[in-house]
Amino acid sequence: MHLPPTAQALLRTLVAAGLDDDAARLAVGLTDAHADLQAARAAQDALADAAEDLRDLLALLEELTRGVAAALDVDWRSEAGAEYGERTDGLHRTATGRQDEAREWAGLLARARSEAEQAERDAELRVRRAEEGASALLRAMAAA
């Protein structure tokens, strides 16, 4: 994994100061944290795309449900018309059910996006703490 320039500079400085073990620990911690950070960001992007697709689907479902509901408002007088009305009623129930499912999925996606955002914040914090720890170690060495 490619680390940011600041992290690479810290690692080089630790190695130059003879702190190879500290540099190795920092490299592992930073690599893991950066991998988690990239994964969280990728998850957020994927979830945002899925949420957009779901919004489009929900809009289509709502339009379909409105159209079916309008067909239900027709007063059917013939046997074929009555059968059509029954089928339309079933389609309306199905469309309404799919709307409810789409809204549930939207809620799940929103929670997943929130979790991905929290994972990103956690990974950023781990990166910051690792870098701050290495910087503190170098300052302590410089002061000694």
Wavefront OBJ file of the C-alpha trace (Angstrom):
o trace
v 0.000 0.000 0.000
v 1.218 3.439 -0.857
v 1.339 5.726 2.192
v 0.951 9.502 2.016
v 4.166 11.555 1.796
v 3.925 12.733 5.420
v 3.747 9.145 6.679
v 6.622 8.111 4.423
v 8.710 11.022 5.719
v 8.016 9.991 9.327
v 9.058 6.431 8.574
v 12.285 7.560 6.898
v 13.049 9.830 9.842
v 12.488 7.012 12.349
v 14.776 4.711 10.379
v 17.404 7.452 10.088
v 17.229 7.901 13.868
v 17.905 4.193 14.339
v 14.357 3.415 15.461
v 13.769 0.575 13.012
v 11.377 -1.297 15.335
v 9.301 1.842 15.896
v 9.298 2.504 12.162
v 8.120 -1.055 11.488
v 5.292 -0.760 14.051
v 4.267 2.596 12.616
v 4.352 1.234 9.058
v 2.066 -1.639 10.004
v -0.327 0.627 11.903
v -0.419 3.216 9.138
v -0.812 0.631 6.414
v -3.752 -0.974 8.214
v -5.334 2.378 9.008
v -4.912 3.641 5.448
v -6.355 0.401 4.068
v -9.364 0.800 6.361
v -9.666 4.440 5.339
v -9.664 3.563 1.646
v -12.166 0.749 2.223
v -14.482 3.093 4.143
v -14.308 5.683 1.386
v -14.954 3.062 -1.297
v -17.936 1.783 0.708
v -19.329 5.298 0.979
v -19.024 5.769 -2.780
v -20.737 2.444 -3.500
v -23.482 3.152 -0.995
v -24.050 6.615 -2.433
v -24.464 5.086 -5.905
v -26.861 2.461 -4.549
v -28.869 5.118 -2.719
v -29.185 7.155 -5.912
v -30.355 4.092 -7.854
v -32.831 3.297 -5.105
v -34.203 6.859 -5.145
v -34.774 6.528 -8.895
v -36.490 3.174 -8.405
v -38.683 4.552 -5.643
v -39.740 7.458 -7.859
v -40.736 4.980 -10.586
v -42.624 2.857 -8.085
v -44.486 5.880 -6.788
v -45.416 6.861 -10.347
v -46.602 3.322 -11.072
v -48.633 3.227 -7.864
v -50.304 6.533 -8.735
v -51.165 5.227 -12.203
v -52.603 2.012 -10.820
v -54.548 3.925 -8.177
v -56.063 6.080 -10.945
v -57.183 2.916 -12.758
v -58.842 1.737 -9.552
v -60.938 4.906 -9.428
v -62.726 3.898 -12.651
v -66.225 2.530 -12.100
v -66.143 -0.775 -13.987
v -69.540 -1.915 -15.326
v -68.683 -5.013 -17.372
v -67.473 -8.437 -16.295
v -64.148 -7.939 -18.101
v -63.874 -4.513 -16.528
v -64.517 -5.952 -13.089
v -61.822 -8.579 -13.649
v -59.460 -5.839 -14.794
v -60.337 -3.900 -11.647
v -59.517 -6.893 -9.442
v -56.173 -7.404 -11.148
v -55.454 -3.709 -10.911
v -56.218 -3.851 -7.194
v -53.712 -6.700 -6.818
v -51.131 -4.752 -8.805
v -51.735 -1.734 -6.590
v -51.110 -3.802 -3.449
v -47.936 -5.208 -5.028
v -46.686 -1.760 -6.071
v -47.409 -0.356 -2.624
v -45.550 -3.276 -1.065
v -42.546 -2.651 -3.310
v -42.573 0.995 -2.283
v -42.470 -0.046 1.349
v -39.571 -2.420 0.613
v -37.705 0.316 -1.262
v -38.135 2.653 1.704
v -36.804 -0.055 4.029
v -33.795 -0.491 1.749
v -33.282 3.270 1.776
v -33.205 3.168 5.572
v -30.705 0.308 5.531
v -28.522 2.172 3.056
v -28.636 5.305 5.201
v -27.510 3.326 8.242
v -24.758 1.620 6.225
v -23.551 4.998 4.965
v -23.483 6.277 8.522
v -21.422 3.260 9.582
v -19.021 3.795 6.669
v -18.637 7.445 7.647
v -17.870 6.384 11.214
v -15.343 3.831 9.932
v -13.675 6.596 7.946
v -13.503 8.857 11.019
v -12.087 5.984 13.080
v -9.422 5.203 10.457
v -8.497 8.886 10.155
v -8.122 9.038 13.933
v -5.885 5.951 13.910
v -3.704 7.529 11.223
v -3.500 10.805 13.141
v -2.635 9.057 16.409
v 0.056 6.921 14.771
v 1.614 9.951 13.112
v 1.389 11.995 16.317
v 3.000 9.164 18.285
v 5.894 8.944 15.853
v 6.325 12.707 15.871
v 6.323 12.764 19.677
v 8.953 10.020 19.738
v 11.145 12.011 17.352
v 10.706 15.204 19.396
v 11.644 13.327 22.564
v 14.760 11.982 20.850
v 15.676 15.439 19.589
v 15.277 16.893 23.080
v 17.442 14.156 24.632
l 1 2 3 4 5 6 7 8 9 10 11 12 13 14 15 16 17 18 19 20 21 22 23 24 25 26 27 28 29 30 31 32 33 34 35 36 37 38 39 40 41 42 43 44 45 46 47 48 49 50 51 52 53 54 55 56 57 58 59 60 61 62 63 64 65 66 67 68 69 70 71 72 73 74 75 76 77 78 79 80 81 82 83 84 85 86 87 88 89 90 91 92 93 94 95 96 97 98 99 100 101 102 103 104 105 106 107 108 109 110 111 112 113 114 115 116 117 118 119 120 121 122 123 124 125 126 127 128 129 130 131 132 133 134 135 136 137 138 139 140 141 142 143 144
